[in-house]
Amino acid sequence: MSAQPQTIAGIVIYHPDEANLLRLVGALAPDVREIVIYANSAVSSQDEESLRAAAQGTDLSVIRPGGNLGLGAAYNDLLDHATGQDASFLLLLDQDSLPPPGAIPRLAARHAQLAEAGEQPAIVGPRPTDWAGKPLQSPPGQGGSGNAAHASRVQFVISSGSLVNCEAARAVGPFRTDFFIDAIDVEWCMRANHRGYSIWIAEDVPMAHELGRGRIRLPFGLSPTDQPPRRLYTFLRNQLAMLRMNHVPLAHKARTLVLLPLRIVVYLGQNRFSREVRIALWRGLIDGARAELGPPETALGRSAHRQDNRATVFKRPR
């Protein structure tokens, strides 16, 4: 069965690069029933017209929440929309990814093959690569074999590019809105595993994806993502919050406790002990220990939010 009538694609945007977003919409259009843009930053009616033109006749709609509500709220609203349209699958994407042609039908086929093999897949994601095609670091394995479906079972996948089974998602429960950004996909996938579902990577479906501002290369193969202060805060805070959660594996908690001190030292050095980074890391430690979550602006202030907004504002094509 074609994936086209089953799948709705949801793209979460925040001050996207115009050319990249239009290219992404055009790439998705042949393989989905509808494309939904979740606009955490303003999209004018003229911008929307450009997006509709890029969709080449595929239905396209824009959800305007009236501000940046974070990724968890966006994913939940997109899932509600897909469920309301009786879609079998929701493809989650952000503006920094580009699936190859035919990726969506292939991900849907992996879902079907895994289900036929007796698995309960909640998500099948692509194999993320950098823009040069080099595979990014694999998440930890979860056990189980999907060899027949050219898939590997893992603890989690990155949300962008992942094909979510809508029925399974309703059973697993909503994405955490209080995390706002960072580790939302990790926590949800671990919760799905805990509740009897499974998370998979389709090894034969690569997808170019940009992580943060790039990678920080360290000895022994370590390469943490370089992030602005606002993202360092949410990363550290949310990882600490996950230490309290019963569905998070002990191995992940142990890895977090071992690597977080190293990450803090690396981020301080990478940013030359800047005041913004010191504040972000300190607040992340405090709020993570207290389980005080929510939008990062609550802790860091609006000035840090403005400094981290480095992306290009969407403009009309000329």
C-alpha positions in Angstrom: 0.0 0.0 0.0 1.2 3.5 -0.8 2.3 5.6 2.1 0.6 8.7 0.5 -2.9 8.2 1.9 -1.7 7.1 5.3 0.9 9.8 6.2 0.7 13.4 7.2 4.0 15.3 7.5 4.4 17.9 10.2 7.3 20.4 10.0 8.1 22.5 13.1 9.7 25.8 12.2 11.4 28.6 14.0 12.8 31.4 11.9 13.7 28.9 9.1 16.0 29.4 6.2 13.7 30.1 3.2 15.4 28.0 0.6 15.8 25.0 2.9 12.2 25.0 3.9 10.8 25.3 0.4 13.1 22.5 -0.7 11.9 20.3 2.2 8.3 20.9 1.4 8.9 20.1 -2.3 10.7 16.8 -1.3 7.9 15.6 0.9 4.9 16.5 -1.3 4.8 13.5 -3.6 4.7 11.0 -0.7 2.2 12.5 1.9 -1.5 13.3 2.0 -0.9 16.7 3.7 2.0 18.9 4.9 1.3 20.8 8.1 3.7 23.7 9.1 3.7 24.3 12.8 4.9 27.9 13.0 6.7 28.7 16.3 7.7 31.9 14.5 5.6 34.1 12.3 4.5 33.0 8.8 2.8 35.6 6.8 0.0 34.9 4.2 2.6 35.6 1.5 5.0 33.1 3.0 2.1 30.6 3.1 1.5 31.1 -0.6 5.1 30.3 -1.3 4.9 27.1 0.7 1.7 26.1 -1.1 3.4 26.6 -4.4 6.3 24.4 -3.3 3.8 21.7 -2.2 2.8 21.3 -5.9 -0.8 20.5 -5.3 -0.4 18.5 -2.0 -2.6 19.9 0.7 -0.7 22.3 3.0 -1.9 24.0 6.1 -0.2 26.2 8.8 -0.8 26.0 12.5 -0.1 29.3 14.2 0.1 28.8 18.0 0.7 32.5 18.6 4.2 32.2 19.9 7.0 29.7 20.5 5.4 26.9 22.6 8.3 24.5 22.1 8.7 21.1 20.4 6.6 19.1 22.8 3.5 21.2 22.3 4.1 21.2 18.6 4.4 17.4 18.3 1.2 17.0 20.4 -0.8 19.4 18.2 0.5 17.7 15.1 -0.4 14.3 16.4 -3.9 15.5 17.3 -4.3 16.9 13.8 -3.1 13.6 12.2 -5.4 11.6 14.4 -8.3 13.8 13.5 -7.6 13.2 9.8 -7.5 9.4 10.4 -3.9 9.2 9.3 -2.0 6.1 10.1 1.4 7.9 10.4 2.7 11.3 11.3 6.2 12.2 9.9 7.9 14.6 12.3 10.4 17.0 10.8 12.3 20.2 11.7 13.7 22.7 9.3 17.3 21.2 9.5 16.6 17.9 7.9 16.1 16.6 4.3 14.8 13.0 3.7 15.9 11.5 0.4 13.3 10.7 -2.3 11.1 7.7 -1.4 12.0 7.8 2.3 8.5 7.9 3.5 7.1 4.8 1.7 10.2 3.0 2.8 9.8 3.9 6.5 6.1 2.9 6.2 7.2 -0.4 4.7 9.5 -1.0 7.7 6.6 -0.4 10.0 4.6 -3.1 8.2 7.4 -5.6 8.1 8.1 -5.2 11.8 4.4 -5.6 12.7 4.3 -8.7 10.5 7.3 -10.0 12.5 5.4 -9.6 15.7 6.9 -6.3 16.8 5.0 -3.3 18.0 6.9 -0.4 16.4 5.9 3.1 17.7 8.5 4.9 15.6 10.7 4.0 12.7 13.3 6.7 12.0 15.9 7.1 9.2 19.7 6.7 9.7 20.8 10.3 10.4 23.8 11.6 8.5 25.6 14.9 8.2 25.3 16.9 5.0 28.3 15.0 3.6 26.6 11.7 4.1 28.6 10.5 7.0 26.4 8.6 9.6 26.0 10.4 12.9 26.6 8.5 16.2 24.1 5.7 16.7 21.9 5.6 19.8 22.2 2.7 22.2 20.7 -0.6 21.1 17.6 -1.9 22.9 17.9 -5.6 22.0 15.8 -7.5 19.5 16.5 -8.0 15.8 14.9 -6.4 12.8 17.2 -7.9 10.2 14.4 -8.9 7.9 13.2 -5.4 7.8 16.7 -3.8 7.5 16.1 -2.2 10.8 17.8 -2.0 14.2 16.0 -1.6 17.5 17.3 1.3 19.6 16.5 3.1 22.8 15.6 6.3 21.0 15.7 8.1 17.7 15.9 11.8 16.9 12.4 13.1 16.3 13.1 14.8 12.9 12.6 12.3 10.1 10.8 9.8 12.3 7.6 8.1 11.2 5.3 7.8 14.2 2.5 5.2 14.4 -0.5 7.4 15.4 -2.3 4.5 17.2 0.8 3.6 19.2 1.5 7.3 20.0 -1.9 7.6 21.6 -1.2 4.6 23.8 2.3 5.9 24.8 0.9 9.3 25.7 1.8 12.9 24.9 5.2 14.4 24.4 6.4 16.4 27.4 5.7 20.1 26.9 7.6 21.1 30.0 10.9 20.0 28.5 10.2 22.6 25.8 13.2 21.5 23.7 16.0 18.9 24.0 15.5 15.2 25.1 11.8 15.3 24.3 12.3 12.5 21.7 14.6 10.6 24.0 12.2 10.6 27.0 9.2 9.7 24.8 11.0 6.8 23.1 12.1 5.4 26.4 8.6 5.6 27.7 7.4 3.8 24.6 9.9 1.0 25.1 8.9 0.8 28.8 5.2 0.3 27.7 5.9 -2.5 25.4 6.4 -0.7 22.1 9.6 -0.5 20.2 11.8 2.1 18.5 13.7 1.4 15.2 16.1 2.9 12.8 15.8 1.9 9.1 19.4 1.3 8.2 18.8 1.7 4.5 17.1 5.1 4.7 19.7 7.8 5.3 18.7 11.4 6.1 20.8 14.5 6.2 20.3 16.4 9.5 22.1 19.3 11.1 22.6 19.1 14.9 23.0 22.4 16.6 26.0 24.4 15.5 28.0 21.3 14.6 30.1 18.8 16.6 32.9 19.3 19.1 35.5 16.8 18.3 37.2 15.2 21.4 39.5 12.2 22.0 38.2 8.7 22.2 35.5 9.3 19.6 33.4 11.7 21.8 31.7 14.4 19.9 29.1 16.4 21.8 26.9 18.8 19.9 27.9 22.5 20.0 24.8 24.5 21.2 24.0 28.1 22.2 23.5 28.9 25.9 19.7 28.5 25.8 20.1 24.9 24.4 22.8 24.1 26.9 20.4 25.0 29.7 17.6 22.9 28.5 19.9 20.0 27.6 21.4 19.9 31.1 18.2 20.5 32.9 16.2 17.9 31.1 18.9 15.2 31.3 18.9 15.7 35.1 15.1 15.6 35.2 15.2 12.2 33.5 17.2 10.7 36.3 14.0 10.6 38.4 12.0 8.8 35.8 11.4 5.0 36.3 11.1 4.3 32.6 14.5 5.7 31.8 17.0 2.8 31.7 19.6 2.6 34.5 22.4 2.4 31.8 21.3 5.8 30.4 21.2 7.3 33.9 24.7 6.0 34.6 26.0 7.4 31.3 24.4 10.7 32.1 26.1 10.9 35.5 29.4 10.0 34.1 29.4 12.2 31.0 27.6 15.4 32.2 30.6 16.6 34.2 32.8 16.2 31.1 30.3 17.9 28.9 30.1 20.9 31.3 33.9 21.2 31.2 33.9 20.9 27.4 31.1 23.5 26.9 32.9 26.0 29.3 36.1 25.6 27.4 34.5 25.7 24.0 32.8 29.0 24.9 35.9 30.5 26.7 34.0 30.5 30.0 31.6 33.2 28.7 29.2 34.7 31.2 26.1 33.5 29.2 27.3 29.9 29.1 28.2 29.9 32.8 24.8 31.2 33.7 23.1 28.7 31.4 24.9 25.7 32.8 24.5 26.8 36.4 20.8 27.4 36.0 20.5 24.1 34.2 22.1 22.3 37.2 19.8 24.1 39.7 16.6 23.7 37.8 17.3 20.1 36.8 18.0 19.2 40.4 14.8 20.9 41.5 12.7 19.6 38.5 11.8 23.1 37.6 11.0 22.9 33.9 9.2 25.0 31.3 10.3 27.6 28.7 14.0 28.5 29.1 13.2 32.2 29.0 11.7 31.8 32.5 15.2 31.0 33.9 17.5 32.8 31.4 15.5 35.9 30.5 14.5 37.3 27.2 17.9 38.7 26.4 19.5 35.2 26.2 16.6 34.2 23.9 17.3 37.0 21.6 21.0 36.3 21.5 20.5 32.7 20.5 18.2 33.5 17.6 20.7 33.3 14.8 18.6 31.8 12.1 17.5 33.5 8.9 13.9 34.9 9.0 11.7 33.5 6.3 11.4 35.8 3.2 9.5 35.7 0.0 11.2 34.2 -3.0 12.2 36.8 -5.6 
